[in-house]
Amino acid sequence: MAIIEAQDVCKSLTLAEQSLDILTGLSLKVESGESLAIVGKSGSGKSTLLALLAGLDTVSSGHIFLQGKDLTVMDEDGRASVRKDHVGFIFQNFQLLPHLSALDNVMLPLELSFARDARQKAMGWLQKVGLAARLHHQPNQLSGGEQQRVAIARAFACEPDILFADEPTGNLDEHTGQTIVDLLFNLNREQNITLILVTHDDDLAKQCQRQVHLEDGVLSERVLTP
């Protein structure tokens, strides 16, 4: 069984009394442990699709199953429970709490899920991403690359089954971005966590096992060439 499956998903918005179709009749399956890139030009609906797959947004029609659970029949509390148990999310703008240290940012979701030894687990993950010396620094004391590494540690600390990343290198310089990419794929392989990322970067997309292309709300498989 696929770890995540979208069946005939449509997403529309109403703007100025007019309906705008963002996604139309979209279907997708992703297997456990797979790495998948969703590519397409700006405004094609990539981030919307990612939010739907992660249960952060709701479909207009169709179904999305995550670990066999139909997100589309759940209320927000139900989707939040599924996210807590199965999902990690990395945002382009990091989404760290500015008043908390790196350690506290990583500890927070662990504490909310009543994880044992939350502090030790958070410290361990910050060490894995190379931030053992920056535990007590707040986000405004960290570089962009360091902030993204905190976000990665936070996402992986709860041991999700599936990790969603929305333009994870979009706000980083080339060198720092490659460091983050290497870290993501190493953790994907070591932890066997399914990785789904949105990117406009072809070089990043090519490092995934599969690519799908989104254009005008329609998804198609991208054939990889050697």
ZIZIBEL-V91608 format. One line per field, one symbol per residue. ss: DSSP state (h for helix, s for strand, l for the rest). phi: phi as a letter, one per 40 degrees, with the letter a starting at -180 (. if undefined). burial: b if it has 16 or more other C-alpha atoms within 10 Angstrom, else e. A space follows every 50 residues. Layout:
# ZIZIBEL-V91608
ss: ???
phi: ???
burial: ???
This chain:
# ZIZIBEL-V91608
ss: lllssssssssssssllsssssssssssssllllsssssllllllhhhhh hhhlllllllssssssllsshhhllhhhhhhhhhhhssssllllllllll shhhhhhhhhhhlllllhhhhhhhhhhhlllhhhlllshhhllhhhhhhh hhhhhhhllllssssslllllllhhhhhhhhhhhhhhhhhhllsssssll lhhhhllllssssssllsssssllll
phi: .ccaabbfcbbbbbbfgbcbccbbfcbabbccgcbbbbbicdgchccccc ccccgcabccagbbbbfgbcccbbcccccccccccbbbbbcccgfccccb cdcccccdcccccfccfdcccccccccccgbccbdbccdcbbcdcccccc ccdcccccfccabbbbfcbcbbcdcccccccdcdcccdcccfccbbbbab ccccdccccbbbbbafgbbbccccbc
burial: eebbbbeebbbeeeeeeeeeebbbebbbebebbbbbbbbbeeebbbbbbb bbbbbebbbeebbbbbbebbbbeeeeeebbebbbebbbbbbbbbebeeee bbbbbbbbbbeeeeeeebbebbbbbbeebebeebbebbbeeeebbbbbbb bbbbbbbbbbbbbbbbbbbeebeeebbeebbebbbebbeeebbbbbbbbb eeebbeebebbbbbbebbbeeeeeee
